[in-house]
Amino acid sequence: MQGSDQQPAVTRVAIIGFGEVGPIFAAALTAQGVKVAAWDIKLTDAATRAPIETRAQRSGARVASSLADALDGAQLVFSAVTASQAEPVAREAAPLLHAGQTFIDLNSVSPKVKQRNSQAVQQGGAAYVESAVMAPVPPQGVKVPMLLGGATAGAMSATLNALGMKTEAVAQDIGLASAIKLCRSIMIKGMEAMCVQSMLAAQAYGVDARVLASLHASFPGVGWDKGYEAYLIGRVVEHGQRRSEEMREAAAMLGDLGMDTDLATAIADVQEKLARVGREQALISDLDAKGALPEWRGRLGR
């Protein structure tokens, strides 16, 4: 639990947003003796409160009574909410934060949103560090690679790495770490969207086996002969809603640069639609341990 020379030992942490990432981080931190307070907007609704409480209990985190309660006394504050809520959460937390606290923004949002979040948080004297999470958190957990940006990113990287994380400070300017992630995401999420459209069309014509064989011949190292298409489709079914929000942030980034946003928006639409179909057909429960969708042929429609 030892931090760097510039940071005291971390003993208290708050995590805002307790969906997939929050409990994983909480479990790793509480295992080291760090006290973790969890807050999620779903705790305010009786219909959605129970799952959050269960995750908190399993991960060793304390369920806070409010956002202010979660932030009180926390040295580090991890924001791990949906892309659409990243800015509202930063603005709500900002007046509750003070010097000696660091707000770590894990959310996949555009560089300009991170810059606005930074300005809001720092007004009260707290430090702001952006984090770009560069791979799915499961199964790597807190070892997932993260790029950090901000004036204190170097010291914070040392502190987080001492807690078992795998971070790298890449810039003192806010927004560059997120730009790296979103530019990469256009490629990765684009590949997933292309796979979805290609395979569903091939399935409709009954030629998917032929298409996969051709892809394997052209790109033998990818794994088209080992069910890679099912893995990609499964990831979209399970995480397509979150991925679509990330791609809309990528579109916003492109728009801020004066570039065309049509491709990123189309990728977001494909991801969102397949995720919706997956929810409607309860396919998410059928995903195997690797995130692949077994026997996807004929199950997703056109």
Residue, then its C-alpha position, 0 to 999 in steps of 0.5 A: m500500500q505504499g505510494s510514491d515519494q509524492q503521494p502518501a500511502v493509500t488507505r481510503v478509496a471511493i469508487i463511483g459506479f459499481g457495475e463491472v469495473g468497480p467491484i473488480f477494483a474494490a476486491a483487489l484494493t480491499a484485499q490489501g487492506v484499503k477501505v473502499a466506499a462504493w456509490d452508484i446512482k442505482l442505489t437510490d432506486a429500490a428496484t436496482r439497489a440489491p445487485i449493487e449491495t451484493r457486489a459491494q458485499r462480495s468485494g469487501a466495499r462499504v455501501a455509501s449512503s450518498l456520493a458525499d459520504a463516499l467521497d468523504g475522506a477518500q484519497l483516491v476517487f475512481s469514476a467508473v460510470t457510463a460514458s453518458q454519465a461521466e461529465p454529470v458525475a464529475r460536476e456533481a463530485a467537484p464541489l465535494l472534493h478538496a486538496g489532497q484528493t485525486f479524482i481518477d476518470l476511468n471513463s471512455v469519453s472524448p478528450k474535450v469531456k475529460q478536459r471539462n471534467s478536469q477543470a470542474v474537479q480542480q476548481g476546488g483544489a483536488a487533483y484530476v488524472e485521466s485514465a484510458v483503460m486499454a483492454p477489457v478489465p476482465p480477466q486482467g482485473v487491476k492489471v489491465p493496462m491503463l494510460l494516465g494523463g494530467a499534471t500529477a500522472g507520473a506520481m499517481s502512476a507510481t502510487l497505483n502500480a504500488l497497489g498492483m495496477k499496471t499504469e503508464a503516465v503518457a502526458q501532462d496534458i489532459g485528453l491525450a490518453s483518451a485520444i490514444k484510446l479512442c483512436r484505437s477503438i475506432m479500429i477495434k470496434g470497427m472490426e467488431a462491427m464489420c464482423v457482425q455485418s459480414m457474418l450475418a449477411a453470410q449466414a443469410y446466404g448460407v455461405d458463412a463457412r466459405v467466408l470464414a475459410s477465405l478470411h483464414a486463408s488471407f489472415p491465417g494468424v487471426g483465428w478465423d478457423k478457431g471461432y474468432e467470429a463467435y468471440l467478436i460477436g459475443r463481445v458485441v452482444e455482451h458489451g455492445q451498449r457500452r461500446s456504442e457509447e464509446m464510439r459516439e464519444a469517438a465520433a464527438m472527438l472526430g467532430d471536434l477535429g472537423m473530421d467526418t463522423d459518419l463511420a464512427t456513428a455507423i459503428a456505434d449503431v451496429q454495436e447498439k443494435l446487436a446488444r439490443v437484440g442480445r438483450e431481447q433474446a436473452l443471449i447474454s446468459d448463453l455466452d461462454a467463459k471466453g465471451a464467445l457466443p456458441e452456435w450463433r448461426g441462426r440465432l441473431g436474425r438479419 
